[in-house]
């Protein structure tokens, strides 16, 4: 005959085990639940945002990785900004750089020259004299005279930068401004660092130079809005992407108007003047530095030449420009919105 007391004990034991099971399940679920850690700092003259998607278990590690990423970003910014007392400043002054002593700057200059050749000089890292002349670098832009621009153009020529083995040299009159590629390169370096720490789902946004990896906390591709160049409260469209870099170059943030004419900070290295019918170029690629430099180059090339360049090189891009009839045109490569 079954002992009622034993049955009662067994029943309560089963209930206790069930409760414990659900408690363990609950806490396991909490630990594995996706969270998105978002942090922002001011660096490279803009706001830099890093989002890492992880779970509660790795929240502390993710914050530590973001802290270190921000430190590295400031370090690289000092190296690549000619206005600061870093490696680029020294290279502009001394005209020689060795890979062993400045590996990151060496790699960035080397990449800059490759893209300059690819774009036939539409992107040119030696544009420093023009940028200084126009005053865009210090926030006090002016319209130079024709003669001043002609004189500055004599010292704008990427072909004068020589890379031989592990050294880069240039004439003393040639100086580099890497602002059209450095920010993207720093985003790439930051991306590699975050991946090296085991995180695969993240977003980096350095003032519009964006790289996304993996997926957001909902397990979806990242949504990236493209700024409307005519209205800061509107978007030209929204991309759904992963494992890609998105960079936009536009005429709507750094510009001045004189005699009813708009002059933006993106200068043509061949004419010395900014384009007047281009408003925005967005480039998608695997590397932020590439997207950064190519967006500038296509902006300089103009609508027809720029769009053909994208098609011929199978680069995803969106151009926003004004045609001869003052009509705003949105022109994207076939695979841009995919």
Secondary structure, 3 states (H helix, E strand, C coil): CCCHHHHHHHHHHHHHHHHHHHHHHHHHHHHHCEEEEEEEEEECCEEEEEEEEEEHHHHHHHHHHHHHHHHHHHHHHHHHCCCCCCHHHHHHHHCEEECCCCHHHHHHHHHHHHHHHHCCCCCCCCCHHHHHHHCHHHCCCCCCCHHHHHHHHCCCCHHHCEEECCEEECCCCCCCCCCCCHHHHHHHHHHHHHHHCCCCCEEEEECCEEEEECCCCCCCCEEEEEECCCCCCCEEEEEEECCEEEEEEECCCCEEEECCEEEECCECCCCCCECCCEEEEEEEECCHHHHHHHHHHHHHHCHHHHHHHHHHCCCEEEEEEECCCCCEEEEECCCCCC
